[in-house]
Amino acid sequence: QVQLVESGGGLVQAGGSLRLACAASGRTFSRNAMGWFRQAPGKEREFVAGITWRSDNTLFADSVKGRFTISRDNAKNTVYLQMNSLKLEDTAVYYCAAGRAYTMVVVTATTGYPYWGQGTQVTVSS
C-alpha cells in the first residue's frame, strides 16, 4: 500500500519557522516529482512548492517565494518543506503529493499528482 505521511506541523508564532517532512512508504518515489500543497478553511487547495526527481528544478508559489525551501532525500524516500518567516496567512493544512515519474518540470496543478498524504495542520498565531 502506497502511503505518504506528513509530519512537523503545529502551532507557531508569526515570524517563526517549521520544517515539514513527508515520508513515503510502500514504494519508492525517488523517480517522481514531489510537491507541497495547502488548503485553508473555505479555500481551494493551492500549490506551495515542488521539486523534480533529480532536485534540479524547484518552483514556489509567489506567496512563499524567498521564505520556503523544498528539498528531498531520495535515499530516505522523504521530501521536506522548510518554512521560515511564517505569516498568519500561511495557516492551512499542508499536503504532500507525489507526481508522475521522470517529469522534468514542476507541475502546479493538483491533477498532476496521483498520490497524496493526509495532511498536517500548520497554524500561525500573532
Protein Blocks (a to p, Z undefined) as FASTA:
>chain_A
ZZdddehiacddehiacddddddehiacklbccddddddehiacddfbdcdfkopaccdd
fklgokaccdddfknopacdddehiafklgccdddddddehiabdcfbfklpmbdcebja
ddddZZ
